[in-house]
Amino acid sequence: MNSMNRLFRGSERRKTRFHDERGNLIDLQGVVYAPRALAGTFVRKLFDVRPVRPWISYRAVKFLDEKITPAWRVIEFGSGMSTLWFARRCGFLHSIEINDRWYQLLSRRLEGAKHVRYELRSLDQYCDVSDYADASVDLAFVDGAWRSRCVENVLSKIRPGGFLYLDNTDLEGDQPDGDIPRAEALALNACKARGGTYRYFVDFRPGRFEVTQGLLVQF
């Protein structure tokens, strides 16, 4: 891909930076976030500064910010700036990480946060939530490794009325048996079985000037 084409498309898997990797075009309401995403991308690249918020759809963040209360229990697979953001809002956060660099970086910033359980795990333990009772979690946030297994394990732990957010559902569209498509199918099947609702967010996100897709399920 030549430099001009890459500037316009972002990657060979999308038509333009205003499309996700499944070819979905962002709507006009979502376009208003483009300047913010562009500015955040420049700041990250020039100064290595990352906004303290989940790096997902701006509108998904807005939705969750209006829902989360200090009584909420949140499980997060894959830590990042979202970890700091959740820690400021919920009553209990369990964040599970597989990358030692991220773990060391965020551990320092989470010192003193007694309501946060932050763990560095190996891949074989990464998805284990067997110590949680069923229907004891308000939100499961899946944005890390082995997403299909994480979704499979955490579904029963989410309370009626609770939420699951699966990021980057536009990825691996050409791989029906890929990890993310399998995670998406598990979430949607559980949603149907439990009489829940779901919504896709096709949006810009902080720090990257390109559109991505995420799935929010309420059970």
C-alpha positions as CSV (number, residue, x, y, z in Angstrom):
1,M,0.0,0.0,0.0
2,N,1.5,3.3,-1.0
3,S,1.8,6.2,1.4
4,M,-1.2,8.2,0.0
5,N,-3.4,5.2,-0.1
6,R,-2.5,4.4,3.5
7,L,-3.1,8.0,4.6
8,F,-6.7,7.7,3.1
9,R,-7.5,4.2,4.2
10,G,-5.5,3.5,7.3
11,S,-5.0,-0.1,6.3
12,E,-5.6,-2.4,3.3
13,R,-8.6,-4.0,5.2
14,R,-10.8,-0.9,5.1
15,K,-12.2,1.3,2.3
16,T,-11.4,4.6,4.1
17,R,-10.7,5.7,7.6
18,F,-14.4,6.4,7.9
19,H,-15.3,2.7,7.4
20,D,-14.7,-0.2,9.8
21,E,-13.1,-3.4,8.5
22,R,-16.5,-4.9,7.7
23,G,-17.1,-2.0,5.3
24,N,-19.6,-0.2,7.6
25,L,-19.6,3.6,7.1
26,I,-19.8,5.7,10.2
27,D,-23.0,7.8,10.4
28,L,-23.2,11.6,10.6
29,Q,-23.6,11.6,14.3
30,G,-20.4,9.7,14.7
31,V,-18.5,11.9,12.3
32,V,-18.5,14.8,14.9
33,Y,-15.9,12.8,16.9
34,A,-13.4,12.7,14.0
35,P,-11.6,15.9,15.1
36,R,-11.2,14.6,18.6
37,A,-9.8,11.2,17.3
38,L,-7.4,13.0,15.0
39,A,-6.1,15.3,17.7
40,G,-5.7,12.4,20.1
41,T,-3.8,10.5,17.4
42,F,-1.3,13.4,17.0
43,V,-0.9,13.8,20.7
44,R,-0.2,10.1,21.1
45,K,2.3,9.9,18.3
46,L,4.1,13.2,19.1
47,F,4.1,13.1,22.9
48,D,3.2,9.5,23.8
49,V,0.3,10.8,25.9
50,R,-2.8,8.6,26.1
51,P,-6.2,9.9,27.2
52,V,-7.5,8.2,30.3
53,R,-10.6,6.6,28.9
54,P,-11.5,3.3,27.1
55,W,-10.0,3.2,23.6
56,I,-13.4,2.2,22.1
57,S,-16.2,4.0,20.4
58,Y,-16.8,7.5,21.8
59,R,-20.5,6.8,21.9
60,A,-20.0,3.5,23.7
61,V,-17.9,5.3,26.4
62,K,-20.7,7.9,26.7
63,F,-23.3,5.2,27.1
64,L,-21.3,3.3,29.8
65,D,-20.5,6.5,31.6
66,E,-24.2,7.2,32.1
67,K,-24.8,3.6,33.3
68,I,-22.0,2.8,35.7
69,T,-22.6,3.5,39.3
70,P,-20.3,3.2,42.4
71,A,-22.0,-0.1,43.2
72,W,-21.0,-1.8,40.0
73,R,-18.7,-4.8,39.8
74,V,-16.7,-4.9,36.6
75,I,-14.4,-7.5,35.1
76,E,-12.0,-6.4,32.4
77,F,-10.0,-8.7,30.1
78,G,-7.1,-6.6,28.8
79,S,-6.0,-3.5,30.7
80,G,-5.1,-0.1,29.5
81,M,-6.4,3.5,30.0
82,S,-9.8,1.9,30.4
83,T,-8.6,0.4,33.7
84,L,-7.9,3.8,35.2
85,W,-11.3,5.1,33.8
86,F,-13.3,2.2,35.3
87,A,-11.4,2.5,38.6
88,R,-12.7,6.0,39.0
89,R,-16.3,5.0,38.5
90,C,-17.2,1.5,39.8
91,G,-17.2,0.0,43.2
92,F,-15.1,-3.0,42.3
93,L,-12.8,-3.7,39.3
94,H,-11.0,-6.9,38.4
95,S,-8.6,-6.2,35.5
96,I,-6.7,-9.2,34.0
97,E,-3.6,-8.6,31.9
98,I,-1.2,-10.8,30.0
99,N,1.4,-8.2,28.9
100,D,4.0,-7.6,31.5
101,R,4.9,-4.1,30.2
102,W,1.3,-2.9,30.6
103,Y,1.0,-4.5,33.9
104,Q,4.1,-2.8,35.3
105,L,3.0,0.6,33.9
106,L,-0.5,0.5,35.3
107,S,0.3,-1.1,38.6
108,R,2.1,2.1,39.5
109,R,-0.9,4.2,38.6
110,L,-3.3,2.0,40.6
111,E,-1.4,2.1,43.8
112,G,-3.7,2.7,46.7
113,A,-6.9,1.7,44.8
114,K,-8.1,-1.0,47.2
115,H,-11.2,-1.7,45.2
116,V,-9.1,-2.8,42.2
117,R,-7.9,-6.3,41.8
118,Y,-5.2,-6.1,39.1
119,E,-3.6,-9.4,38.0
120,L,-0.9,-10.4,35.5
121,R,-1.7,-13.9,34.3
122,S,-0.4,-16.5,31.9
123,L,-2.5,-17.4,28.9
124,D,-3.7,-20.7,30.5
125,Q,-5.2,-18.7,33.5
126,Y,-6.2,-15.6,31.6
127,C,-9.9,-16.4,31.1
128,D,-10.5,-18.0,34.5
129,V,-13.4,-16.4,36.4
130,S,-14.5,-19.5,38.3
131,D,-14.2,-17.7,41.7
132,Y,-17.2,-15.5,40.8
133,A,-20.7,-16.5,41.6
134,D,-23.2,-16.5,38.8
135,A,-25.0,-13.2,38.2
136,S,-22.5,-11.3,40.3
137,V,-21.0,-9.0,37.7
138,D,-22.5,-5.8,36.2
139,L,-20.2,-5.4,33.3
140,A,-17.7,-7.6,31.5
141,F,-15.4,-5.7,29.2
142,V,-13.6,-7.9,26.7
143,D,-10.7,-6.3,24.9
144,G,-7.6,-8.5,25.2
145,A,-6.4,-12.0,24.4
146,W,-8.4,-15.2,23.7
147,R,-11.7,-13.3,23.6
148,S,-13.9,-16.2,22.7
149,R,-12.9,-18.1,25.8
150,C,-13.3,-14.9,27.9
151,V,-16.8,-14.4,26.7
152,E,-17.7,-18.1,27.1
153,N,-16.4,-18.1,30.7
154,V,-17.9,-14.8,31.9
155,L,-21.4,-15.0,30.4
156,S,-23.0,-16.8,33.4
157,K,-21.3,-14.3,35.7
158,I,-23.2,-11.3,34.3
159,R,-26.4,-10.5,36.2
160,P,-29.8,-10.0,34.5
161,G,-29.7,-6.5,33.2
162,G,-25.9,-6.5,33.1
163,F,-23.7,-5.8,30.2
164,L,-21.0,-7.3,28.0
165,Y,-18.8,-5.1,25.7
166,L,-16.8,-6.9,23.1
167,D,-14.4,-4.6,21.2
168,N,-13.1,-4.8,17.6
169,T,-15.9,-7.0,16.3
170,D,-15.1,-5.8,12.8
171,L,-11.8,-7.6,12.8
172,E,-11.2,-11.1,11.4
173,G,-14.2,-10.7,9.1
174,D,-12.6,-13.0,6.6
175,Q,-12.0,-15.7,9.3
176,P,-15.4,-17.1,10.4
177,D,-13.6,-19.4,12.8
178,G,-11.4,-16.6,14.1
179,D,-11.3,-15.8,17.8
180,I,-13.2,-12.5,17.6
181,P,-16.0,-13.9,15.3
182,R,-16.4,-16.8,17.7
183,A,-16.6,-14.4,20.7
184,E,-19.2,-12.3,18.9
185,A,-21.3,-15.4,18.0
186,L,-21.2,-16.6,21.7
187,A,-22.4,-13.1,22.9
188,L,-25.2,-12.9,20.4
189,N,-26.4,-16.4,21.0
190,A,-26.5,-15.8,24.8
191,C,-28.3,-12.5,24.2
192,K,-31.0,-14.3,22.2
193,A,-31.3,-17.1,24.7
194,R,-31.6,-14.7,27.6
195,G,-34.0,-12.3,25.9
196,G,-31.5,-9.5,25.9
197,T,-30.7,-6.7,23.5
198,Y,-27.6,-5.7,21.6
199,R,-26.2,-2.7,19.8
200,Y,-23.2,-2.3,17.5
201,F,-21.2,0.9,17.7
202,V,-19.4,1.9,14.5
203,D,-17.2,4.8,15.6
204,F,-14.0,6.7,16.0
205,R,-12.0,6.1,19.2
206,P,-9.3,7.9,21.1
207,G,-5.8,7.7,19.9
208,R,-6.4,6.2,16.4
209,F,-7.9,8.1,13.5
210,E,-9.9,5.2,12.0
211,V,-13.3,3.8,12.6
212,T,-13.8,0.5,14.4
213,Q,-16.8,-1.5,15.6
214,G,-17.8,-2.8,19.1
215,L,-20.7,-4.9,20.4
216,L,-22.6,-4.0,23.5
217,V,-25.0,-6.7,24.9
218,Q,-27.5,-6.2,27.7
219,F,-28.8,-9.4,29.2
